[in-house]
Amino acid sequence: MERRDKINYYLDIAQAVSQRGTCLRKLYGAVIVKNDEIISTGYVGAPRGRRNCTDLGYCIRSRLNIPRGERYELCRSVHAEANAIISASREAMIDSTLYLVGLEMPSGEYVRNASSCSMCKRMIINAGISEVIIRDDKDNYRIINVRDWIDNDESIMGEFGY
């Protein structure tokens, strides 16, 4: 048996974490790792104590036909990246790596061109995370240097979505 490479190992864990998600559109899982140690995990879901979209049986953003990457103030959920960041100390996250996996609901296919939304990008930058690794399929992924999000600030250019 061939041993799974380390990046896909952590992406596999992020994918398992995503299964706790409660979004009706997409399930995301995030794992923050530093020095080969998991610092925290996060998945998509409503804030503690609030009803999830799975409980309500609908997504307001879907009902309003809001495209991916826009109008997150209407979303009931806290994103996977944000939940992982909330659960860790900033000191532990300095120069860490965030592993991210997104799955389409209900097909279970990987989200094409998955990325963090603009709000999560800002949180990742402020948390001190140095790179984000995003799964494209079972074995392939992209490595993003967070410095690129600082240098190529989409908010200045007025870009929407992702």
VMD Tcl script that builds the backbone (N, CA, C; Angstrom):
set m [mol new atoms 486]
animate dup $m
set s [atomselect $m all]
$s set {name element resname resid chain x y z} {
  {N N MET 1 A 0.840 -1.190 0.000}
  {CA C MET 1 A 0.000 0.000 0.000}
  {C C MET 1 A 0.882 1.249 0.000}
  {N N GLU 2 A 0.545 2.188 -0.886}
  {CA C GLU 2 A 1.306 3.430 -0.969}
  {C C GLU 2 A 0.779 4.421 0.061}
  {N N ARG 3 A 1.700 5.047 0.749}
  {CA C ARG 3 A 1.339 6.005 1.788}
  {C C ARG 3 A 0.843 7.310 1.164}
  {N N ARG 4 A -0.231 7.866 1.701}
  {CA C ARG 4 A -0.816 9.124 1.232}
  {C C ARG 4 A 0.154 10.265 1.531}
  {N N ASP 5 A 0.333 11.177 0.548}
  {CA C ASP 5 A 1.225 12.318 0.792}
  {C C ASP 5 A 0.615 13.220 1.864}
  {N N LYS 6 A 1.453 14.003 2.519}
  {CA C LYS 6 A 1.056 14.804 3.683}
  {C C LYS 6 A -0.011 15.841 3.342}
  {N N ILE 7 A 0.109 16.507 2.208}
  {CA C ILE 7 A -0.886 17.525 1.849}
  {C C ILE 7 A -2.253 16.885 1.672}
  {N N ASN 8 A -2.329 15.797 0.921}
  {CA C ASN 8 A -3.614 15.139 0.734}
  {C C ASN 8 A -4.138 14.519 2.028}
  {N N TYR 9 A -3.254 14.135 2.913}
  {CA C TYR 9 A -3.665 13.647 4.227}
  {C C TYR 9 A -4.464 14.726 4.958}
  {N N TYR 10 A -3.927 15.945 5.001}
  {CA C TYR 10 A -4.632 17.037 5.685}
  {C C TYR 10 A -5.880 17.459 4.916}
  {N N LEU 11 A -5.827 17.407 3.595}
  {CA C LEU 11 A -7.025 17.698 2.804}
  {C C LEU 11 A -8.103 16.638 3.031}
  {N N ASP 12 A -7.707 15.391 3.201}
  {CA C ASP 12 A -8.669 14.330 3.524}
  {C C ASP 12 A -9.354 14.618 4.860}
  {N N ILE 13 A -8.588 15.098 5.814}
  {CA C ILE 13 A -9.163 15.446 7.117}
  {C C ILE 13 A -10.135 16.611 6.953}
  {N N ALA 14 A -9.749 17.633 6.173}
  {CA C ALA 14 A -10.649 18.766 5.930}
  {C C ALA 14 A -11.939 18.293 5.266}
  {N N GLN 15 A -11.823 17.339 4.353}
  {CA C GLN 15 A -13.011 16.807 3.690}
  {C C GLN 15 A -13.905 16.084 4.694}
  {N N ALA 16 A -13.319 15.331 5.604}
  {CA C ALA 16 A -14.107 14.663 6.646}
  {C C ALA 16 A -14.800 15.698 7.536}
  {N N VAL 17 A -14.097 16.769 7.873}
  {CA C VAL 17 A -14.665 17.843 8.695}
  {C C VAL 17 A -15.861 18.476 7.977}
  {N N SER 18 A -15.786 18.608 6.662}
  {CA C SER 18 A -16.870 19.241 5.892}
  {C C SER 18 A -18.200 18.510 6.063}
  {N N GLN 19 A -18.155 17.234 6.394}
  {CA C GLN 19 A -19.373 16.440 6.508}
  {C C GLN 19 A -20.251 16.852 7.689}
  {N N ARG 20 A -19.710 17.676 8.574}
  {CA C ARG 20 A -20.506 18.230 9.682}
  {C C ARG 20 A -21.269 19.483 9.247}
  {N N GLY 21 A -20.997 19.992 8.059}
  {CA C GLY 21 A -21.616 21.217 7.575}
  {C C GLY 21 A -23.121 21.111 7.444}
  {N N THR 22 A -23.769 22.274 7.512}
  {CA C THR 22 A -25.227 22.327 7.475}
  {C C THR 22 A -25.756 23.219 6.350}
  {N N CYS 23 A -24.897 23.590 5.412}
  {CA C CYS 23 A -25.300 24.413 4.277}
  {C C CYS 23 A -25.978 23.528 3.226}
  {N N LEU 24 A -26.998 24.052 2.585}
  {CA C LEU 24 A -27.703 23.305 1.553}
  {C C LEU 24 A -27.084 23.498 0.177}
  {N N ARG 25 A -26.129 24.439 0.037}
  {CA C ARG 25 A -25.498 24.714 -1.255}
  {C C ARG 25 A -24.133 24.055 -1.375}
  {N N LYS 26 A -23.282 24.274 -0.359}
  {CA C LYS 26 A -21.915 23.773 -0.408}
  {C C LYS 26 A -21.455 23.380 0.995}
  {N N LEU 27 A -20.680 22.315 1.055}
  {CA C LEU 27 A -20.064 21.908 2.315}
  {C C LEU 27 A -18.575 22.192 2.219}
  {N N TYR 28 A -18.064 22.977 3.130}
  {CA C TYR 28 A -16.635 23.256 3.193}
  {C C TYR 28 A -16.087 22.772 4.521}
  {N N GLY 29 A -14.859 22.287 4.486}
  {CA C GLY 29 A -14.139 21.923 5.688}
  {C C GLY 29 A -12.772 22.561 5.656}
  {N N ALA 30 A -12.315 23.035 6.806}
  {CA C ALA 30 A -11.012 23.685 6.912}
  {C C ALA 30 A -10.234 23.083 8.079}
  {N N VAL 31 A -8.933 22.951 7.868}
  {CA C VAL 31 A -8.033 22.468 8.913}
  {C C VAL 31 A -6.827 23.401 8.922}
  {N N ILE 32 A -6.490 23.927 10.094}
  {CA C ILE 32 A -5.304 24.775 10.234}
  {C C ILE 32 A -4.210 23.927 10.865}
  {N N VAL 33 A -3.036 23.923 10.204}
  {CA C VAL 33 A -1.914 23.083 10.630}
  {C C VAL 33 A -0.665 23.947 10.769}
  {N N LYS 34 A 0.079 23.710 11.836}
  {CA C LYS 34 A 1.376 24.368 12.026}
  {C C LYS 34 A 2.353 23.348 12.593}
  {N N ASN 35 A 3.525 23.305 12.003}
  {CA C ASN 35 A 4.556 22.364 12.453}
  {C C ASN 35 A 4.032 20.937 12.514}
  {N N ASP 36 A 3.246 20.583 11.487}
  {CA C ASP 36 A 2.707 19.229 11.360}
  {C C ASP 36 A 1.772 18.847 12.504}
  {N N GLU 37 A 1.112 19.840 13.090}
  {CA C GLU 37 A 0.154 19.608 14.164}
  {C C GLU 37 A -1.129 20.355 13.836}
  {N N ILE 38 A -2.261 19.682 13.961}
  {CA C ILE 38 A -3.546 20.331 13.710}
  {C C ILE 38 A -3.842 21.294 14.850}
  {N N ILE 39 A -4.061 22.563 14.474}
  {CA C ILE 39 A -4.355 23.624 15.440}
  {C C ILE 39 A -5.860 23.710 15.678}
  {N N SER 40 A -6.642 23.649 14.582}
  {CA C SER 40 A -8.097 23.713 14.702}
  {C C SER 40 A -8.756 23.254 13.406}
  {N N THR 41 A -10.060 23.050 13.486}
  {CA C THR 41 A -10.853 22.675 12.321}
  {C C THR 41 A -12.109 23.539 12.299}
  {N N GLY 42 A -12.741 23.594 11.124}
  {CA C GLY 42 A -13.995 24.329 11.020}
  {C C GLY 42 A -14.802 23.841 9.839}
  {N N TYR 43 A -16.105 23.976 9.954}
  {CA C TYR 43 A -17.015 23.620 8.861}
  {C C TYR 43 A -18.090 24.692 8.782}
  {N N VAL 44 A -18.880 24.656 7.715}
  {CA C VAL 44 A -19.925 25.648 7.471}
  {C C VAL 44 A -21.146 25.337 8.319}
  {N N GLY 45 A -21.628 26.334 9.052}
  {CA C GLY 45 A -22.839 26.152 9.841}
  {C C GLY 45 A -23.264 27.440 10.503}
  {N N ALA 46 A -24.524 27.503 10.905}
  {CA C ALA 46 A -25.069 28.679 11.584}
  {C C ALA 46 A -24.364 28.868 12.928}
  {N N PRO 47 A -24.350 30.087 13.433}
  {CA C PRO 47 A -23.766 30.315 14.760}
  {C C PRO 47 A -24.430 29.434 15.817}
  {N N ARG 48 A -23.674 29.107 16.828}
  {CA C ARG 48 A -24.185 28.243 17.903}
  {C C ARG 48 A -25.538 28.747 18.407}
  {N N GLY 49 A -26.471 27.825 18.507}
  {CA C GLY 49 A -27.791 28.153 19.034}
  {C C GLY 49 A -28.790 28.610 17.984}
  {N N ARG 50 A -28.321 29.008 16.811}
  {CA C ARG 50 A -29.240 29.413 15.742}
  {C C ARG 50 A -29.580 28.211 14.868}
  {N N ARG 51 A -30.728 28.273 14.231}
  {CA C ARG 51 A -31.152 27.187 13.354}
  {C C ARG 51 A -30.340 27.210 12.062}
  {N N ASN 52 A -29.917 26.024 11.640}
  {CA C ASN 52 A -29.169 25.861 10.397}
  {C C ASN 52 A -30.130 25.791 9.215}
  {N N CYS 53 A -29.579 26.002 8.014}
  {CA C CYS 53 A -30.387 25.870 6.794}
  {C C CYS 53 A -30.956 24.459 6.667}
  {N N THR 54 A -30.193 23.465 7.110}
  {CA C THR 54 A -30.713 22.093 7.057}
  {C C THR 54 A -31.920 21.943 7.973}
  {N N ASP 55 A -31.961 22.684 9.089}
  {CA C ASP 55 A -33.112 22.663 9.991}
  {C C ASP 55 A -34.306 23.384 9.368}
  {N N LEU 56 A -34.019 24.499 8.696}
  {CA C LEU 56 A -35.081 25.311 8.092}
  {C C LEU 56 A -35.622 24.676 6.813}
  {N N GLY 57 A -34.755 23.948 6.116}
  {CA C GLY 57 A -35.160 23.320 4.865}
  {C C GLY 57 A -35.034 24.215 3.650}
  {N N TYR 58 A -34.376 25.348 3.796}
  {CA C TYR 58 A -34.153 26.242 2.652}
  {C C TYR 58 A -32.938 27.128 2.901}
  {N N CYS 59 A -32.435 27.672 1.805}
  {CA C CYS 59 A -31.323 28.633 1.833}
  {C C CYS 59 A -31.843 29.937 1.243}
  {N N ILE 60 A -31.773 31.005 1.993}
  {CA C ILE 60 A -32.285 32.291 1.518}
  {C C ILE 60 A -31.504 32.783 0.295}
  {N N ARG 61 A -30.210 32.504 0.244}
  {CA C ARG 61 A -29.413 32.940 -0.906}
  {C C ARG 61 A -29.833 32.189 -2.167}
  {N N SER 62 A -30.174 30.915 -2.038}
  {CA C SER 62 A -30.683 30.159 -3.190}
  {C C SER 62 A -32.039 30.696 -3.632}
  {N N ARG 63 A -32.909 30.963 -2.669}
  {CA C ARG 63 A -34.236 31.495 -3.004}
  {C C ARG 63 A -34.144 32.815 -3.766}
  {N N LEU 64 A -33.125 33.613 -3.432}
  {CA C LEU 64 A -32.950 34.921 -4.076}
  {C C LEU 64 A -32.029 34.861 -5.294}
  {N N ASN 65 A -31.585 33.656 -5.663}
  {CA C ASN 65 A -30.674 33.460 -6.816}
  {C C ASN 65 A -29.404 34.303 -6.714}
  {N N ILE 66 A -28.840 34.360 -5.545}
  {CA C ILE 66 A -27.612 35.123 -5.324}
  {C C ILE 66 A -26.426 34.274 -5.763}
  {N N PRO 67 A -25.570 34.804 -6.645}
  {CA C PRO 67 A -24.429 34.022 -7.136}
  {C C PRO 67 A -23.392 33.749 -6.051}
  {N N ARG 68 A -22.642 32.721 -6.278}
  {CA C ARG 68 A -21.532 32.337 -5.404}
  {C C ARG 68 A -20.596 33.521 -5.232}
  {N N GLY 69 A -20.174 33.741 -3.998}
  {CA C GLY 69 A -19.199 34.783 -3.716}
  {C C GLY 69 A -19.781 36.162 -3.472}
  {N N GLU 70 A -21.113 36.272 -3.427}
  {CA C GLU 70 A -21.733 37.587 -3.244}
  {C C GLU 70 A -22.781 37.560 -2.135}
  {N N ARG 71 A -22.993 38.711 -1.507}
  {CA C ARG 71 A -24.057 38.952 -0.530}
  {C C ARG 71 A -24.028 37.992 0.666}
  {N N TYR 72 A -22.842 37.766 1.203}
  {CA C TYR 72 A -22.739 36.841 2.325}
  {C C TYR 72 A -23.400 37.358 3.598}
  {N N GLU 73 A -23.720 38.622 3.635}
  {CA C GLU 73 A -24.420 39.127 4.820}
  {C C GLU 73 A -25.803 38.488 4.970}
  {N N LEU 74 A -26.321 37.918 3.878}
  {CA C LEU 74 A -27.624 37.246 3.933}
  {C C LEU 74 A -27.509 35.775 4.337}
  {N N CYS 75 A -26.315 35.251 4.329}
  {CA C CYS 75 A -26.096 33.837 4.634}
  {C C CYS 75 A -26.226 33.596 6.136}
  {N N ARG 76 A -26.854 32.496 6.498}
  {CA C ARG 76 A -27.012 32.126 7.911}
  {C C ARG 76 A -25.731 31.540 8.497}
  {N N SER 77 A -24.838 31.073 7.632}
  {CA C SER 77 A -23.686 30.297 8.084}
  {C C SER 77 A -22.448 31.130 8.377}
  {N N VAL 78 A -21.632 30.557 9.247}
  {CA C VAL 78 A -20.256 30.998 9.436}
  {C C VAL 78 A -19.423 30.051 8.582}
  {N N HIS 79 A -18.517 30.602 7.791}
  {CA C HIS 79 A -17.736 29.780 6.871}
  {C C HIS 79 A -16.727 28.909 7.610}
  {N N ALA 80 A -16.307 27.846 6.946}
  {CA C ALA 80 A -15.371 26.886 7.537}
  {C C ALA 80 A -14.078 27.562 7.980}
  {N N GLU 81 A -13.532 28.421 7.122}
  {CA C GLU 81 A -12.279 29.105 7.453}
  {C C GLU 81 A -12.444 29.962 8.708}
  {N N ALA 82 A -13.563 30.694 8.769}
  {CA C ALA 82 A -13.824 31.555 9.927}
  {C C ALA 82 A -13.984 30.725 11.188}
  {N N ASN 83 A -14.716 29.611 11.108}
  {CA C ASN 83 A -14.886 28.763 12.290}
  {C C ASN 83 A -13.558 28.180 12.764}
  {N N ALA 84 A -12.691 27.808 11.829}
  {CA C ALA 84 A -11.371 27.293 12.223}
  {C C ALA 84 A -10.539 28.394 12.883}
  {N N ILE 85 A -10.593 29.598 12.340}
  {CA C ILE 85 A -9.835 30.721 12.901}
  {C C ILE 85 A -10.357 31.086 14.290}
  {N N ILE 86 A -11.664 31.115 14.453}
  {CA C ILE 86 A -12.280 31.439 15.744}
  {C C ILE 86 A -11.820 30.470 16.830}
  {N N SER 87 A -11.549 29.226 16.445}
  {CA C SER 87 A -11.217 28.182 17.413}
  {C C SER 87 A -9.734 28.083 17.744}
  {N N ALA 88 A -8.927 28.989 17.217}
  {CA C ALA 88 A -7.478 28.919 17.451}
  {C C ALA 88 A -6.959 30.267 17.949}
  {N N SER 89 A -5.835 30.232 18.628}
  {CA C SER 89 A -5.205 31.485 19.037}
  {C C SER 89 A -4.390 32.033 17.865}
  {N N ARG 90 A -4.293 33.348 17.782}
  {CA C ARG 90 A -3.524 33.951 16.699}
  {C C ARG 90 A -2.067 33.509 16.768}
  {N N GLU 91 A -1.533 33.421 17.957}
  {CA C GLU 91 A -0.137 32.996 18.116}
  {C C GLU 91 A 0.100 31.636 17.460}
  {N N ALA 92 A -0.845 30.721 17.618}
  {CA C ALA 92 A -0.704 29.385 17.037}
  {C C ALA 92 A -0.826 29.416 15.517}
  {N N MET 93 A -1.534 30.414 14.980}
  {CA C MET 93 A -1.767 30.467 13.540}
  {C C MET 93 A -0.685 31.189 12.745}
  {N N ILE 94 A 0.192 31.929 13.409}
  {CA C ILE 94 A 1.241 32.657 12.696}
  {C C ILE 94 A 2.071 31.659 11.888}
  {N N ASP 95 A 2.181 31.903 10.566}
  {CA C ASP 95 A 2.935 31.055 9.630}
  {C C ASP 95 A 2.372 29.630 9.507}
  {N N SER 96 A 1.086 29.480 9.748}
  {CA C SER 96 A 0.452 28.162 9.600}
  {C C SER 96 A -0.092 27.994 8.184}
  {N N THR 97 A -0.659 26.823 7.932}
  {CA C THR 97 A -1.284 26.500 6.649}
  {C C THR 97 A -2.733 26.134 6.895}
  {N N LEU 98 A -3.627 26.663 6.058}
  {CA C LEU 98 A -5.032 26.305 6.120}
  {C C LEU 98 A -5.338 25.407 4.929}
  {N N TYR 99 A -5.874 24.225 5.204}
  {CA C TYR 99 A -6.277 23.258 4.177}
  {C C TYR 99 A -7.788 23.400 4.007}
  {N N LEU 100 A -8.248 23.498 2.754}
  {CA C LEU 100 A -9.650 23.779 2.481}
  {C C LEU 100 A -10.203 22.849 1.408}
  {N N VAL 101 A -11.379 22.268 1.695}
  {CA C VAL 101 A -12.067 21.405 0.740}
  {C C VAL 101 A -13.520 21.854 0.658}
  {N N GLY 102 A -14.020 21.994 -0.581}
  {CA C GLY 102 A -15.412 22.351 -0.807}
  {C C GLY 102 A -16.117 21.305 -1.646}
  {N N LEU 103 A -17.322 20.940 -1.242}
  {CA C LEU 103 A -18.133 19.953 -1.957}
  {C C LEU 103 A -19.495 20.553 -2.293}
  {N N GLU 104 A -19.953 20.299 -3.494}
  {CA C GLU 104 A -21.265 20.763 -3.928}
  {C C GLU 104 A -22.351 19.920 -3.264}
  {N N MET 105 A -23.442 20.578 -2.915}
  {CA C MET 105 A -24.606 19.863 -2.406}
  {C C MET 105 A -25.652 19.833 -3.505}
  {N N PRO 106 A -26.371 18.811 -3.752}
  {CA C PRO 106 A -26.268 17.519 -3.075}
  {C C PRO 106 A -25.378 16.525 -3.812}
  {N N SER 107 A -24.711 16.941 -4.901}
  {CA C SER 107 A -23.973 15.987 -5.749}
  {C C SER 107 A -22.732 15.418 -5.078}
  {N N GLY 108 A -22.121 16.165 -4.165}
  {CA C GLY 108 A -20.896 15.715 -3.522}
  {C C GLY 108 A -19.651 15.931 -4.364}
  {N N GLU 109 A -19.801 16.555 -5.548}
  {CA C GLU 109 A -18.649 16.842 -6.391}
  {C C GLU 109 A -17.834 17.976 -5.773}
  {N N TYR 110 A -16.548 17.998 -6.090}
  {CA C TYR 110 A -15.695 19.074 -5.585}
  {C C TYR 110 A -16.112 20.395 -6.213}
  {N N VAL 111 A -16.095 21.461 -5.416}
  {CA C VAL 111 A -16.417 22.790 -5.916}
  {C C VAL 111 A -15.343 23.192 -6.932}
  {N N ARG 112 A -15.773 23.574 -8.123}
  {CA C ARG 112 A -14.828 23.995 -9.158}
  {C C ARG 112 A -14.278 25.365 -8.807}
  {N N ASN 113 A -12.969 25.504 -8.922}
  {CA C ASN 113 A -12.295 26.775 -8.631}
  {C C ASN 113 A -12.611 27.281 -7.226}
  {N N ALA 114 A -12.682 26.383 -6.270}
  {CA C ALA 114 A -12.972 26.775 -4.889}
  {C C ALA 114 A -11.931 27.776 -4.404}
  {N N SER 115 A -12.379 28.689 -3.577}
  {CA C SER 115 A -11.494 29.665 -2.970}
  {C C SER 115 A -12.203 30.232 -1.749}
  {N N SER 116 A -11.488 30.981 -0.969}
  {CA C SER 116 A -12.084 31.667 0.168}
  {C C SER 116 A -12.778 32.925 -0.329}
  {N N CYS 117 A -13.891 33.283 0.308}
  {CA C CYS 117 A -14.584 34.523 -0.043}
  {C C CYS 117 A -13.748 35.709 0.447}
  {N N SER 118 A -14.138 36.903 0.063}
  {CA C SER 118 A -13.348 38.085 0.425}
  {C C SER 118 A -13.299 38.299 1.937}
  {N N MET 119 A -14.386 37.994 2.647}
  {CA C MET 119 A -14.365 38.149 4.103}
  {C C MET 119 A -13.414 37.147 4.745}
  {N N CYS 120 A -13.445 35.898 4.290}
  {CA C CYS 120 A -12.547 34.887 4.844}
  {C C CYS 120 A -11.096 35.204 4.497}
  {N N LYS 121 A -10.853 35.717 3.304}
  {CA C LYS 121 A -9.492 36.120 2.946}
  {C C LYS 121 A -8.961 37.147 3.939}
  {N N ARG 122 A -9.794 38.121 4.294}
  {CA C ARG 122 A -9.351 39.145 5.260}
  {C C ARG 122 A -9.046 38.522 6.615}
  {N N MET 123 A -9.879 37.561 7.044}
  {CA C MET 123 A -9.627 36.896 8.327}
  {C C MET 123 A -8.350 36.058 8.281}
  {N N ILE 124 A -8.140 35.364 7.174}
  {CA C ILE 124 A -6.935 34.538 7.014}
  {C C ILE 124 A -5.695 35.417 7.066}
  {N N ILE 125 A -5.743 36.562 6.390}
  {CA C ILE 125 A -4.620 37.504 6.409}
  {C C ILE 125 A -4.356 37.955 7.837}
  {N N ASN 126 A -5.385 38.414 8.542}
  {CA C ASN 126 A -5.199 38.924 9.902}
  {C C ASN 126 A -4.818 37.848 10.900}
  {N N ALA 127 A -5.185 36.602 10.629}
  {CA C ALA 127 A -4.825 35.503 11.531}
  {C C ALA 127 A -3.340 35.171 11.451}
  {N N GLY 128 A -2.683 35.612 10.374}
  {CA C GLY 128 A -1.260 35.326 10.214}
  {C C GLY 128 A -0.978 34.027 9.492}
  {N N ILE 129 A -2.006 33.431 8.891}
  {CA C ILE 129 A -1.840 32.198 8.125}
  {C C ILE 129 A -1.036 32.526 6.872}
  {N N SER 130 A -0.047 31.696 6.543}
  {CA C SER 130 A 0.856 32.034 5.432}
  {C C SER 130 A 0.473 31.403 4.105}
  {N N GLU 131 A -0.223 30.261 4.134}
  {CA C GLU 131 A -0.649 29.660 2.868}
  {C C GLU 131 A -1.959 28.922 3.045}
  {N N VAL 132 A -2.685 28.835 1.928}
  {CA C VAL 132 A -3.948 28.106 1.881}
  {C C VAL 132 A -3.818 27.071 0.778}
  {N N ILE 133 A -4.160 25.839 1.098}
  {CA C ILE 133 A -4.103 24.758 0.122}
  {C C ILE 133 A -5.534 24.297 -0.121}
  {N N ILE 134 A -5.958 24.371 -1.392}
  {CA C ILE 134 A -7.341 24.102 -1.756}
  {C C ILE 134 A -7.412 22.882 -2.665}
  {N N ARG 135 A -8.254 21.944 -2.304}
  {CA C ARG 135 A -8.418 20.716 -3.081}
  {C C ARG 135 A -9.242 20.991 -4.341}
  {N N ASP 136 A -8.738 20.486 -5.477}
  {CA C ASP 136 A -9.457 20.563 -6.754}
  {C C ASP 136 A -10.143 19.248 -7.089}
  {N N ASP 137 A -9.525 18.144 -6.716}
  {CA C ASP 137 A -10.125 16.817 -6.859}
  {C C ASP 137 A -9.435 15.901 -5.850}
  {N N LYS 138 A -9.723 14.620 -5.910}
  {CA C LYS 138 A -9.238 13.690 -4.884}
  {C C LYS 138 A -7.734 13.766 -4.632}
  {N N ASP 139 A -6.949 14.051 -5.663}
  {CA C ASP 139 A -5.496 14.031 -5.513}
  {C C ASP 139 A -4.800 15.338 -5.869}
  {N N ASN 140 A -5.522 16.297 -6.436}
  {CA C ASN 140 A -4.892 17.537 -6.904}
  {C C ASN 140 A -5.376 18.740 -6.115}
  {N N TYR 141 A -4.507 19.712 -5.994}
  {CA C TYR 141 A -4.773 20.879 -5.162}
  {C C TYR 141 A -3.960 22.069 -5.667}
  {N N ARG 142 A -4.316 23.240 -5.160}
  {CA C ARG 142 A -3.580 24.477 -5.440}
  {C C ARG 142 A -3.021 25.008 -4.132}
  {N N ILE 143 A -1.823 25.543 -4.195}
  {CA C ILE 143 A -1.209 26.174 -3.030}
  {C C ILE 143 A -1.205 27.679 -3.273}
  {N N ILE 144 A -1.826 28.412 -2.356}
  {CA C ILE 144 A -1.930 29.863 -2.483}
  {C C ILE 144 A -1.109 30.512 -1.382}
  {N N ASN 145 A -0.216 31.372 -1.793}
  {CA C ASN 145 A 0.542 32.167 -0.839}
  {C C ASN 145 A -0.357 33.329 -0.424}
  {N N VAL 146 A -0.660 33.427 0.859}
  {CA C VAL 146 A -1.568 34.457 1.357}
  {C C VAL 146 A -1.042 35.853 1.025}
  {N N ARG 147 A 0.248 35.989 0.898}
  {CA C ARG 147 A 0.830 37.279 0.509}
  {C C ARG 147 A 0.244 37.768 -0.820}
  {N N ASP 148 A -0.110 36.834 -1.722}
  {CA C ASP 148 A -0.730 37.201 -3.001}
  {C C ASP 148 A -2.073 37.890 -2.785}
  {N N TRP 149 A -2.827 37.485 -1.755}
  {CA C TRP 149 A -4.105 38.131 -1.455}
  {C C TRP 149 A -3.899 39.541 -0.917}
  {N N ILE 150 A -2.752 39.764 -0.283}
  {CA C ILE 150 A -2.438 41.105 0.220}
  {C C ILE 150 A -2.029 41.998 -0.948}
  {N N ASP 151 A -1.132 41.481 -1.786}
  {CA C ASP 151 A -0.612 42.269 -2.902}
  {C C ASP 151 A -1.642 42.496 -4.003}
  {N N ASN 152 A -2.544 41.544 -4.218}
  {CA C ASN 152 A -3.573 41.638 -5.259}
  {C C ASN 152 A -4.940 41.775 -4.590}
  {N N ASP 153 A -5.177 42.917 -3.998}
  {CA C ASP 153 A -6.373 43.196 -3.203}
  {C C ASP 153 A -7.584 43.415 -4.103}
  {N N GLU 154 A -8.457 42.391 -4.188}
  {CA C GLU 154 A -9.625 42.491 -5.071}
  {C C GLU 154 A -10.603 43.570 -4.634}
  {N N SER 155 A -10.576 43.959 -3.350}
  {CA C SER 155 A -11.510 44.982 -2.879}
  {C C SER 155 A -11.181 46.354 -3.472}
  {N N ILE 156 A -9.914 46.592 -3.773}
  {CA C ILE 156 A -9.531 47.856 -4.404}
  {C C ILE 156 A -9.996 47.891 -5.856}
  {N N MET 157 A -9.957 46.721 -6.490}
  {CA C MET 157 A -10.335 46.633 -7.911}
  {C C MET 157 A -11.848 46.496 -8.095}
  {N N GLY 158 A -12.611 46.339 -7.013}
  {CA C GLY 158 A -14.066 46.234 -7.103}
  {C C GLY 158 A -14.550 44.916 -7.662}
  {N N GLU 159 A -13.759 43.838 -7.525}
  {CA C GLU 159 A -14.155 42.528 -8.014}
  {C C GLU 159 A -15.156 41.892 -7.070}
  {N N PHE 160 A -16.142 41.192 -7.631}
  {CA C PHE 160 A -17.135 40.476 -6.860}
  {C C PHE 160 A -16.977 38.984 -7.113}
  {N N GLY 161 A -17.449 38.190 -6.125}
  {CA C GLY 161 A -17.432 36.744 -6.297}
  {C C GLY 161 A -16.019 36.187 -6.337}
  {N N TYR 162 A -15.929 34.982 -6.816}
  {CA C TYR 162 A -14.635 34.325 -6.962}
  {C C TYR 162 A -14.781 33.152 -7.872}
}
mol reanalyze $m
mol bondsrecalc $m
mol representation Tube
mol addrep $m
